[in-house]
Amino acid sequence: MPINFDSALGINEDALILRTQRAEILANNIANADTPNYKARDIDFSAALSGAQSSMQLKQSSTHAGHQTNLLMPDHSQALVYREAIQPSIDGNTVDLQQEMARYTDNSIRFQGSFQILNSSFKGLAKAIKGE
Amino acid sequence: MSLSNVFDIAGSAMSAQSIRLNTVSSNMANAQSVSSSEGETYKALKPIFKVNVPTPDQVRRRDPAIMAGQGVSVTEIVKSDAPLRMVYEPNHPMANDEGYIFYPNVNIVEEMADMISASRSFQINTEIMNTAKQMLQKTLTLGN
């Protein structure tokens, strides 16, 4: 049974990176809560994650040393979408501060969830190496 | 690492909000600064917020988090063109030939609302920073 990091760590590694990127996007929404005409954005998480998974399989098809093998989620900017406003505002801003804050917190909790799993995978690997 | 960008984003928002708070305090302080002509009168200052758009170099990296924008900045501070309050006070030492003095176009109620909004936005961005810090610290413990 071949053991490599990709199969041992699974989806959680990509999920963790996506969570940090989503944190950045949501932080940007909140930072621009008072900017006129700013449109709130978010990533379609499952689409981005499946993009990450497919790019993971594509890693093996690099035929030249210059190919970017660790380019994560090459088409995942397509997953970046605009949020639909709940109610229109006079200045054209579509940030709902409470909702964004809730999503940001939710995102950080899920980050911790993925982190826990990743952490225990590493612990498991370490145990296997030591033969405990 | 995207998480450290969150600090920059929240930091940019905090500095923008403190500039806004500065204009509010300047407006409030000068709310009663009368003068005898329209040109000399203090006009309410308003900051213009703008989202930081990614540079072409960053766009080439196609990172969605960067594509979404990198915080906020104050591009300029404009003077409000709302009409000044003209009051007939012939006995006022600053009164012009017709007996009028000019009060600034500062709306105290609006400024108060702006002040509270700015301080709340500041607060929420410190919260964002705090959460990002926790996430980052958690990441550092990976494998322990």
Boltz contact constraints between the chains, C-beta under 6 A:
constraints:
  - contact:
      token1: [A, 20]
      token2: [B, 2]
      max_distance: 6.0
  - contact:
      token1: [A, 20]
      token2: [B, 3]
      max_distance: 6.0
  - contact:
      token1: [A, 21]
      token2: [B, 2]
      max_distance: 6.0
  - contact:
      token1: [A, 21]
      token2: [B, 65]
      max_distance: 6.0
  - contact:
      token1: [A, 23]
      token2: [B, 6]
      max_distance: 6.0
  - contact:
      token1: [A, 24]
      token2: [B, 2]
      max_distance: 6.0
  - contact:
      token1: [A, 24]
      token2: [B, 5]
      max_distance: 6.0
  - contact:
      token1: [A, 24]
      token2: [B, 6]
      max_distance: 6.0
  - contact:
      token1: [A, 24]
      token2: [B, 65]
      max_distance: 6.0
  - contact:
      token1: [A, 25]
      token2: [B, 65]
      max_distance: 6.0
  - contact:
      token1: [A, 25]
      token2: [B, 68]
      max_distance: 6.0
  - contact:
      token1: [A, 27]
      token2: [B, 6]
      max_distance: 6.0
  - contact:
      token1: [A, 27]
      token2: [B, 9]
      max_distance: 6.0
  - contact:
      token1: [A, 27]
      token2: [B, 10]
      max_distance: 6.0
  - contact:
      token1: [A, 27]
      token2: [B, 128]
      max_distance: 6.0
  - contact:
      token1: [A, 28]
      token2: [B, 9]
      max_distance: 6.0
  - contact:
      token1: [A, 28]
      token2: [B, 68]
      max_distance: 6.0
  - contact:
      token1: [A, 28]
      token2: [B, 69]
      max_distance: 6.0
  - contact:
      token1: [A, 30]
      token2: [B, 128]
      max_distance: 6.0
  - contact:
      token1: [A, 31]
      token2: [B, 9]
      max_distance: 6.0
  - contact:
      token1: [A, 31]
      token2: [B, 13]
      max_distance: 6.0
  - contact:
      token1: [A, 31]
      token2: [B, 71]
      max_distance: 6.0
  - contact:
      token1: [A, 31]
      token2: [B, 72]
      max_distance: 6.0
  - contact:
      token1: [A, 32]
      token2: [B, 51]
      max_distance: 6.0
  - contact:
      token1: [A, 32]
      token2: [B, 72]
      max_distance: 6.0
  - contact:
      token1: [A, 34]
      token2: [B, 49]
      max_distance: 6.0
  - contact:
      token1: [A, 34]
      token2: [B, 121]
      max_distance: 6.0
  - contact:
      token1: [A, 35]
      token2: [B, 49]
      max_distance: 6.0
  - contact:
      token1: [A, 35]
      token2: [B, 51]
      max_distance: 6.0
  - contact:
      token1: [A, 35]
      token2: [B, 72]
      max_distance: 6.0
  - contact:
      token1: [A, 38]
      token2: [B, 51]
      max_distance: 6.0
  - contact:
      token1: [A, 41]
      token2: [B, 68]
      max_distance: 6.0
  - contact:
      token1: [A, 43]
      token2: [B, 64]
      max_distance: 6.0
  - contact:
      token1: [A, 76]
      token2: [B, 64]
      max_distance: 6.0
  - contact:
      token1: [A, 77]
      token2: [B, 62]
      max_distance: 6.0
  - contact:
      token1: [A, 77]
      token2: [B, 64]
      max_distance: 6.0
  - contact:
      token1: [A, 77]
      token2: [B, 67]
      max_distance: 6.0
  - contact:
      token1: [A, 80]
      token2: [B, 64]
      max_distance: 6.0
  - contact:
      token1: [A, 80]
      token2: [B, 67]
      max_distance: 6.0
  - contact:
      token1: [A, 108]
      token2: [B, 131]
      max_distance: 6.0
  - contact:
      token1: [A, 108]
      token2: [B, 135]
      max_distance: 6.0
  - contact:
      token1: [A, 111]
      token2: [B, 135]
      max_distance: 6.0
  - contact:
      token1: [A, 115]
      token2: [B, 138]
      max_distance: 6.0
  - contact:
      token1: [A, 119]
      token2: [B, 142]
      max_distance: 6.0
  - contact:
      token1: [A, 122]
      token2: [B, 143]
      max_distance: 6.0
